[in-house]
Amino acid sequence: MKTIDLVIIGGGPAGMSAAVAAYESGVKDILILERDGSLGGILQQCIHNGFGLHKFNEELTGPEYAARYEARVKELNIPYKLNTMVLEINQNKEVTAINSEEGIFTIQAKAIILAMGCRERPKGALNISGTRPSGIFTAGTAQKFVNMMGYMPGKSVVILGSGDIGLIMARRLTLEGAKVKAVCELMPYSGGLERNIEQCLRDFDIPLKLSCTVAEIHGKDRLEGVTIANVDKNRRIIPETKEYIECDTLLLSCGLIPENELTKACGINIDRITNGADVDQNRETSVEGIFACGNVLHVHDLVDNVSEEAETAGKGAAEYILNKKNKSASIRVKTDGKVRYCVPQRITDIGDTTLFFRVSDIYKDVRIIVKDGEKEIFSRKRQKVAPGEMESITLKGDILSEVNSGEITVGLEELQ
C-alpha cells in the first residue's frame, strides 16, 4: 500500500485550490484523484462569464477560471490521476480507488480532503404526475449538451426552478434561438443570484412565476406540454390556477445535492440542513484528519467562495500533517431558524473566524446578531438578505475568547 501525505478527492475548483494552498503551506506529497478525464470539474461546461471577480479582480469564463488553477497545479508539479473513481475511504484514512490502468488500488493517507462537488436533483425526486416522454433534462445536462457537445435540447422550453444554472440556461437557450416560455419557482422567492435574475430573465423578457410549479407532464414519445399551477403557502397546488403551456422541453433546476456518499459511508457526522459534513473553522470533519470543502460541504453561489474555502481546508490539512494544529476551544455554532444553516458548525481554535450562512426567507432591514446564551456579542445591519445569496460575518478572536456557554447562536432580528 502506497503512503501519501495528502489525498484530495476531486479535481474541480475546490480540489485544485486546496492542493495549491496545502503545497504552499509546506506539504509537498499530494495526490489529486479525479473521476473525469480532465481537471476543472463543472466549470468546463460553464462558458458564461462572471467568474473570478473576487478572486482575480477579472471577469472570466468557467474554463478560464479553472485553467488558472490547473496551470498552478502543473507549475507546482502536484500529481493527479484522471479517470479515477474513489470507491471508499475509512476512518484510518485509507483511500480505495479504481481506474483502467491500475485496477483497484489503496492509498494510505495522512490526511484527506473531500472535494467531490454536488449533483442536481433529478426528476424522480420531484413527484410530478404525468407521462414519461423524452425532452426532460436537468439544467446542467442541457448546459453540457449545448456548451460542450453542440446539441440543442429543444426549441420551446419551460424551466422549473430558479437556481442559478436554470437562470443561466434560460439566457443561453434564448441566445441559441429557443423560446423560453416561463421559469416557474415553487418558493415565493428566487433561488438564484439577483444579478442572474436581472441579466438572464429580465433582459430577455422571460417571465419568472413565483409560488408556481409544474403540476403535470404531457406527451407520449416527446414532451408536448406541461400544466403549471400556483401553490399556496403550504406548497399545495391551487386547482383553479392551472394553465397549459405547449413546449417540447422541460428543464429542471430544482436544487443541488452534495456528493456525500463517501462521507456518509466513512461515518463522518452530517449536517441535516446542508447535507454536507459537520466541520470546524479549518473545515476538519468529525473524523480527525479528514477535511471537506466546496459544494460537497454546502452549495455555494460563487466559485470564488469555493476557492477561498478550499484554501482554508488546504491550510488546515497541512497544519494537521505538520502537527501545527491547535485545538484550544469547543464552541458549537447554532442558528435561530431565520438563519437556515451556518458553516462552520463548530469552532475549535480561538482566532478570527468567518461564518458563512444562508437565511430561510427574504428579509429586509435586519440585524444579524450572534449570541452567547442570552448575551449579544456581535451585530451587523443589512438592508436585505435572501436565500439565494450566501452571507458571511467575521467574529474576532477576542469575542470568541469570552464565550462562556460553549455555544453561540447566529440569528436575525427584524428592525421596526
C-alpha positions in Angstrom: 0.0 0.0 0.0 1.4 3.4 -1.1 1.6 6.1 1.6 0.9 9.8 0.6 0.7 12.7 2.9 -2.4 14.3 1.4 -5.0 12.8 -0.9 -7.6 15.2 -2.4 -10.7 13.6 -3.8 -12.0 15.8 -6.7 -10.1 17.9 -9.2 -12.6 20.7 -9.6 -12.0 24.3 -8.4 -12.2 23.2 -4.7 -9.8 20.3 -5.1 -7.2 22.3 -7.1 -7.4 25.3 -4.7 -7.0 23.0 -1.7 -4.0 21.3 -3.3 -2.2 24.6 -4.1 -2.9 26.0 -0.6 -1.6 22.8 1.1 1.5 22.8 -1.1 2.2 26.5 -0.3 1.7 25.7 3.4 4.6 23.1 3.3 3.1 19.8 2.3 4.6 18.6 -1.0 3.5 15.0 -1.1 0.0 15.5 -2.6 -2.2 13.5 -4.9 -5.5 14.6 -6.6 -7.9 11.9 -7.6 -10.4 13.0 -10.3 -13.1 10.8 -11.9 -13.4 12.9 -15.1 -11.0 12.9 -18.0 -9.7 16.4 -17.1 -9.3 18.8 -14.2 -11.7 21.6 -13.8 -14.9 19.9 -12.7 -18.3 21.5 -13.6 -16.5 24.8 -14.7 -15.6 23.1 -18.0 -19.1 23.5 -19.2 -19.8 26.9 -17.7 -18.7 29.0 -20.7 -20.6 32.2 -19.5 -18.6 34.9 -17.8 -18.8 36.3 -14.2 -16.3 34.0 -12.5 -13.2 35.4 -10.7 -14.5 38.9 -9.9 -13.5 38.5 -6.3 -10.5 36.1 -6.6 -8.7 37.6 -9.6 -10.5 41.0 -10.0 -11.3 39.9 -13.5 -14.4 38.6 -15.3 -13.6 35.1 -16.5 -15.5 32.2 -18.0 -15.7 28.9 -16.2 -13.0 27.2 -18.3 -10.7 30.3 -17.9 -11.1 30.2 -14.1 -10.4 26.5 -14.0 -7.4 27.0 -16.3 -5.8 29.4 -13.8 -5.7 26.8 -11.1 -4.8 23.9 -13.4 -1.8 25.9 -14.6 -0.8 26.5 -11.0 -1.2 22.7 -10.1 1.1 21.9 -13.1 3.6 24.6 -12.3 4.0 23.1 -8.8 4.1 19.6 -10.2 1.3 18.4 -8.0 0.5 14.8 -9.2 -3.1 13.9 -10.2 -4.8 10.9 -11.6 -7.7 11.3 -14.0 -10.5 8.9 -14.9 -10.1 7.6 -11.4 -13.1 6.8 -9.2 -12.7 6.6 -5.4 -14.7 3.7 -4.1 -14.2 4.0 -0.4 -12.5 5.9 2.4 -12.3 4.8 6.0 -11.5 6.4 9.4 -7.9 5.1 9.2 -7.6 7.4 6.1 -7.2 4.6 3.6 -8.5 5.5 0.2 -9.6 2.8 -2.2 -9.9 3.8 -5.9 -10.1 2.3 -9.3 -9.0 3.2 -12.9 -8.4 1.4 -16.1 -4.6 1.4 -15.9 -4.1 0.3 -12.3 -7.3 -1.5 -11.5 -8.3 -1.3 -7.8 -5.6 0.2 -5.5 -5.4 1.5 -2.0 -3.5 4.6 -0.7 -2.7 5.2 3.0 -3.1 9.0 3.5 -2.0 11.1 6.5 -4.9 13.5 5.6 -7.8 13.6 3.2 -9.7 16.5 1.7 -13.1 15.8 0.3 -13.9 18.0 -2.7 -16.4 15.9 -4.7 -18.8 18.7 -5.6 -22.5 18.2 -5.9 -25.1 16.9 -8.3 -28.6 18.0 -9.5 -31.8 16.9 -8.0 -33.4 14.6 -10.7 -37.0 14.3 -12.0 -37.6 11.2 -9.9 -37.2 13.2 -6.7 -39.9 15.8 -7.7 -43.0 13.6 -7.9 -44.5 15.3 -10.9 -47.5 13.4 -12.3 -48.0 12.6 -15.9 -46.3 10.6 -18.6 -42.5 9.9 -19.1 -41.7 11.4 -22.5 -38.2 12.5 -23.8 -37.4 16.2 -23.6 -37.0 16.4 -19.8 -33.5 17.4 -18.7 -31.7 18.8 -15.6 -30.4 22.2 -16.4 -26.8 21.0 -16.0 -27.3 18.2 -18.5 -28.8 20.7 -21.0 -25.8 23.0 -20.3 -23.4 20.2 -21.2 -25.3 19.4 -24.4 -25.3 23.0 -25.6 -21.9 24.2 -24.5 -19.7 21.1 -24.8 -21.4 18.8 -27.3 -23.2 21.3 -29.6 -26.7 19.8 -29.3 -29.9 21.8 -28.7 -32.2 20.0 -26.2 -35.3 21.7 -27.7 -36.9 24.7 -29.2 -39.7 25.6 -26.9 -38.8 25.4 -23.2 -40.2 25.7 -19.7 -37.8 25.8 -16.8 -38.8 24.5 -13.3 -36.8 26.0 -10.6 -34.9 29.3 -10.5 -31.5 28.2 -9.3 -28.5 29.9 -11.0 -27.9 27.1 -13.6 -31.6 27.3 -14.6 -31.4 31.1 -15.0 -28.2 30.9 -17.0 -29.7 28.3 -19.3 -32.7 30.4 -19.9 -30.4 33.1 -21.4 -28.2 30.5 -23.1 -31.1 28.8 -24.9 -32.7 32.1 -25.9 -29.4 33.2 -27.5 -29.3 29.9 -29.4 -32.8 30.5 -30.8 -35.1 28.7 -28.5 -38.2 30.2 -26.9 -38.2 30.1 -23.1 -41.8 30.5 -22.2 -41.5 30.6 -18.4 -39.4 30.0 -15.4 -41.5 28.5 -12.6 -40.4 28.6 -9.0 -42.1 26.7 -6.2 -41.0 29.2 -3.5 -42.2 32.8 -3.2 -38.6 33.9 -4.0 -35.9 33.0 -6.5 -33.2 30.6 -5.5 -30.6 32.4 -7.8 -28.4 35.5 -7.5 -30.1 38.8 -8.2 -27.6 39.6 -10.9 -28.7 36.4 -12.8 -32.3 37.2 -12.5 -31.6 40.6 -14.0 -29.2 39.5 -16.7 -30.8 36.2 -17.7 -34.5 36.8 -17.3 -35.4 40.5 -17.2 -33.0 41.4 -20.0 -34.7 38.9 -22.3 -38.3 39.4 -21.1 -38.6 35.8 -19.8 -41.4 35.6 -17.2 -40.5 34.4 -13.6 -43.5 32.8 -12.0 -43.1 32.6 -8.2 -45.1 30.3 -6.0 -45.7 28.2 -9.1 -44.8 24.7 -10.1 -45.3 22.1 -12.9 -48.4 20.1 -12.0 -48.4 17.7 -14.9 -46.4 16.5 -17.8 -48.0 15.7 -21.2 -46.7 13.8 -24.2 -46.1 10.2 -25.2 -42.8 9.9 -27.1 -41.7 13.5 -26.8 -42.8 16.2 -24.4 -45.8 18.1 -25.8 -46.6 20.5 -23.0 -46.8 21.0 -19.2 -49.6 22.1 -16.9 -48.4 24.7 -14.4 -50.2 26.0 -11.4 -49.8 28.3 -8.5 -49.3 26.9 -5.0 -50.5 28.1 -1.6 -48.3 28.8 1.5 -48.2 25.0 2.2 -47.0 24.4 -1.4 -50.2 22.7 -2.4 -51.4 23.2 -5.9 -54.3 25.6 -6.3 -56.5 23.8 -9.0 -58.2 26.8 -10.4 -54.9 28.4 -11.3 -53.8 25.5 -13.7 -52.5 26.6 -17.1 -51.4 24.5 -20.0 -48.2 25.6 -21.8 -47.2 23.9 -25.1 -43.5 23.1 -25.1 -41.1 20.3 -26.3 -38.5 20.7 -23.4 -38.7 20.9 -19.6 -35.5 21.8 -17.7 -35.2 21.1 -14.0 -33.2 23.5 -11.9 -34.5 22.3 -8.5 -31.6 22.3 -6.3 -28.2 20.7 -5.8 -27.2 17.8 -3.6 -23.7 17.4 -2.2 -22.0 14.2 -3.4 -21.6 12.8 0.1 -21.9 9.0 -0.3 -18.2 8.6 0.6 -18.5 10.9 3.5 -21.5 9.1 5.0 -20.0 5.6 4.4 -16.9 6.7 6.4 -19.1 7.6 9.4 -18.5 11.3 9.3 -21.2 13.4 11.0 -23.5 15.1 8.5 -25.4 18.4 8.9 -29.1 17.6 8.2 -29.6 21.0 6.6 -26.6 21.3 4.3 -26.3 17.5 3.7 -22.6 18.1 4.0 -20.1 17.3 6.7 -20.2 18.9 10.1 -16.9 20.9 10.2 -14.8 23.2 12.3 -13.2 26.5 11.2 -10.4 24.6 9.4 -13.0 22.5 7.6 -12.0 19.4 9.5 -14.8 16.9 9.8 -15.8 14.8 12.9 -13.1 12.3 11.8 -9.7 13.6 12.6 -7.5 14.3 9.6 -10.4 14.3 7.1 -11.4 17.7 5.7 -14.2 18.9 3.4 -14.7 22.0 1.2 -16.6 23.4 -1.7 -20.0 22.2 -2.9 -19.6 18.8 -1.2 -19.7 20.7 2.1 -22.5 23.2 1.3 -23.8 24.6 -2.0 -22.1 27.9 -2.9 -23.3 30.5 -5.3 -19.9 31.9 -6.3 -16.9 29.8 -7.3 -14.6 32.5 -5.8 -16.0 31.5 -2.4 -15.4 27.8 -3.2 -11.7 28.6 -3.8 -11.5 30.6 -0.6 -13.0 27.8 1.5 -10.8 25.2 -0.2 -7.7 27.2 0.7 -8.9 27.1 4.3 -9.2 23.3 4.1 -5.8 23.0 2.4 -4.0 25.1 5.0 -5.9 23.2 7.8 -4.8 19.8 6.3 -1.2 21.0 6.0 -1.2 22.1 9.7 -2.6 18.7 10.7 0.1 16.8 8.7 2.8 19.0 10.1 1.5 18.8 13.6 0.8 22.5 13.9 -2.9 22.3 14.7 -4.0 23.9 18.0 -7.4 22.9 19.4 -7.9 25.4 22.2 -11.7 25.7 22.2 -15.0 23.8 21.8 -17.7 26.2 20.7 -20.9 24.9 18.9 -22.4 27.2 16.3 -26.2 27.1 16.1 -28.9 29.1 14.2 -32.3 30.5 15.0 -34.4 29.3 12.1 -34.4 32.6 10.2 -30.8 31.7 9.6 -31.1 28.3 8.0 -27.6 27.0 8.4 -24.1 28.1 9.2 -20.7 26.8 8.3 -18.5 26.0 10.2 -20.8 24.3 12.7 -18.1 24.4 15.5 -15.1 26.4 16.5 -12.1 24.5 17.9 -9.5 27.3 18.0 -9.7 30.8 19.2 -8.9 33.2 16.4 -10.7 35.4 13.8 -13.4 33.1 12.3 -15.6 33.8 9.3 -19.1 32.3 9.4 -20.9 31.6 6.2 -24.7 31.2 6.3 -28.0 31.3 4.4 -31.3 32.7 5.5 -34.6 30.9 5.2 -36.6 33.7 3.5 -36.3 37.2 2.1 -35.9 39.7 5.0 -35.4 43.5 4.7 -33.9 45.9 7.3 -32.5 43.3 9.7 -29.7 42.9 12.2 -27.5 39.9 12.0 -26.9 39.0 15.6 -24.7 36.5 17.4 -25.5 35.5 21.0 -23.6 33.7 23.7 -26.6 32.3 25.6 -28.7 35.4 26.1 -25.8 37.8 25.8 -25.4 39.6 22.4 -21.7 39.5 21.3 -22.0 40.7 17.7 -24.4 42.5 15.4 -24.4 44.0 11.9 -27.2 45.6 9.9 -28.3 44.5 6.4 -30.8 46.2 4.2 -31.8 42.9 2.6 -30.9 39.2 2.9 -32.2 36.4 0.7 -31.8 32.6 0.4 -30.1 32.8 -3.0 -27.2 34.9 -1.6 -24.8 33.5 0.9 -24.0 35.8 3.7 -20.9 36.0 5.9 -19.6 37.7 9.1 -16.3 37.6 10.8 -16.0 37.1 14.6 -12.8 38.4 16.1 -10.8 36.1 18.3 -11.2 38.4 21.3 -15.0 38.0 21.0 -14.8 34.2 20.8 -12.4 34.1 23.8 -15.1 35.4 26.0 -17.8 32.9 25.1 -18.9 31.2 28.3 -21.8 29.0 27.3 -19.9 26.7 24.9 -22.2 27.6 22.1 -23.1 30.7 20.0 -26.3 31.3 18.0 -26.4 33.2 14.7 -29.8 34.8 14.0 -31.7 37.7 12.6 -33.7 40.5 14.2 -36.1 42.5 12.1 -35.9 46.2 12.7 -39.1 48.1 13.2 
